Amino acid sequence: MAGMGRRSKVRLSLGAGTARKVRAAVLASPVLFVAGVLIWMPADLIVESLTEDPVNVWGSLVPHLFVAVGFMLGVYIVGAVGLAILAVIPYAWWLDGTLLGERRWLRPRWVDLSTADVSSRDDPRRDVVSVLVAHSAESGIVLKLPVSQGGSSLPSAELIALADALTGARVRDDSDDAAFAIADRLRGMAARHDARAHA
């Protein structure tokens, strides 16, 4: 993609920690085991019906097929719960130069902050950026980066890196330019974070 800048890839301080990943794996294991059992049981019944000699279509096979449909619905629900639990394991955010990346499972998504349409969800009470929203007109990808959560935010170095990624390749048109306004607030958050750290 044209205009994308790469300097140094930094993993942002977001995503699931090791303890949370272990808990997710432990919780998901029995759920996925149940899903496996729900797949095996109707399959065994159907194989049993098909191996009868002769095959009893209405008395055995069809009822077992109806049972299989019910079991498959259970597999869908139980599997969805298990996958939702496991979804926290591979979750991570990266900043690679001006590229902001979100990884879910094995499918990372990237948006170039220097060219993206950006906006923010702010907490006016604390004058902080809560969520940074970046939309790539080229790819259609929309990323929503949680900058501040539960009273804590990204470290100051990461806030400044985000601000630089937003403005490094842009030319400020006016005082209402969204990217520069968000970058100013991110730098302000970093400054206050450092001031509290050295107080």
N, C-alpha and C positions, 0 to 999 in steps of 0.2 A: 504494500500500500504506500502510495506516495505521501510524503510528509511525516511519516512515522519516525520518531527518534528513539535510538537505543543508546543508553549509556551504561548503566549498571542495574542488574536485576535485583530487586529487593523484595523480600517477602514481608508484607504488611502484618502488623500485630493483630490479626483477625483470624477467625476460624476456630475450629474445635481444637482444644488442647489435648495432650496425650491421655489424661485421665478421662476426659469426656469421650474420646474415641474408644478407649477400653470398655467403658460402661455401655456405649452404643453397641459394640460387638457382642458383649455378654448378653445384653437384652435382646438383640436380634437373633442370636443363635437358636433359642428354643422356638421362636416364632417361625423361622425359616425351616426348622425341623418339622414343625406341625404342617407347614405347607408341603413339604416333601411327602409326609405320610398321607396327606389328602390327595396327592397325585397318585401315589402307589396303590391305594386301596381300590378306587374305581377301575384303574387299569388292570388290576389283578382279576376283578370280577368280569370285566369284558373279555379278557383272555380266556378265562374259565368257560364263559358262554360260547366263545368261538371254537373252543376245542371239544365241545360236546359232539357226540355222534349219535343221531343227527343233531344239527344246530337247532335249538328251540328258540325261534325268532321272537314270538309273542310272549311266550311264557318265561323266557330267561333273558335274552339279549336286549330286547326293548326296555324292560324294567331296569336292567343294569345301566343302560344308556341314560335313562332319566336320573338315576342315582349319580351317574358320572357328571351330569350337568350341574347338579346341586353341589357336588364336591368341587367342581371347577370354580363355581362362584365363591366357595370358601377359600380356595387357593388364591383367587384374585384379591380378596379382602385381606387375608392373612399375609400374602406376599407383599401387598402394598404397604402394610404396616411395617413389615420387616425392612423393606427397602427405604422407607421413610426414616426409620431409626438409623440405618447404615449411611444415610445420605450425609450425616455430619462428618464422617470419617475423612473423605477426600477433599473437604471444602477448604479453600484457601484463596487469598488475594495476593497479587503481585504488582509491583510497579517497575516497569522496564523502560527507563528513559521517560518518554511521554506516553508510553503505553500502559494502560490500566488493564489488568487481567484478572478474571475470576475463574477458578477451576472447580468444577463439580464433576466428580468421577474422573473420567479420562478425557473430558471434553472442555478444554479451556476456551474462554471467550475473551477477546481483546478489543479495546476501544482506544483510539488515539485521542488523548485529552487535549492535544494542541489544535485539533480540528473539529472535535465533537461539539454538538450542541449541549451545553451544560446548564443545569439548574440545581437548586438545593432545597432541602427541607430543613428549616432552621428552628432552633429553640430560642425565641426572643427573650425569654426570661434570663438566660445565661449568655446570650449573644454568641451562640456556637452553631456551627453547621452540623446538623444531626445526620443527614444523608446527602451524599453527593450523587446526582443523577447525570449520567453521561450517555448521550444518544449518538451513534454513528450513522449519519445519513447515507454513507456509502454501503455499509453492511446491514443496516437496520437493527443492529444489536443495541440493547439498552442495558446498562449496568447501574446498579444502585449500591453504592459503597456506604456502609454504616460507619461514618466518621466518629460519631460520639454515641455511646450507649450507656445507659444506667449511670450517668454522672461521670463516666470516664471516657477519654478520647484516645486517639492514636498518639504515640509519642511525638514530641515536638519535631524531631528530625524527619519523621514521616509526613507530618503536616506540611512542613516547608517543602519537602520533595514533591508533594501533590500540588502545592501552590506553584512551584516552578514549572511542573509539567503542564499546568493549565495555561500559563502565560509566556513560557519561554519562546514560543514561535509565533505568538500573536502580536498584533499591533493594536494598541488601545484606541478605540474610536471615540468614546465619550465616557463620562463618569458613570453611566448606567450599564456599561458593558458587563454582562453577567459573569463571564469567566474571571475578569479582573476583580469584580466585587467579591466573588467567592474566594478567590486567592487571597485578597486582603483579610477576609475574616479568618481564613485558615492560618495565616501568619500571625494574626492577633491571638488566636487560640494558642499557637506555639509559644508566643511571647509570655502569655499568662501562665502557661504550663511551666516554663523555665523559671519564671518569677516565684511561683509557689515552691518549686524544687529547691531554690536557693534562699527561701525565706528563713 
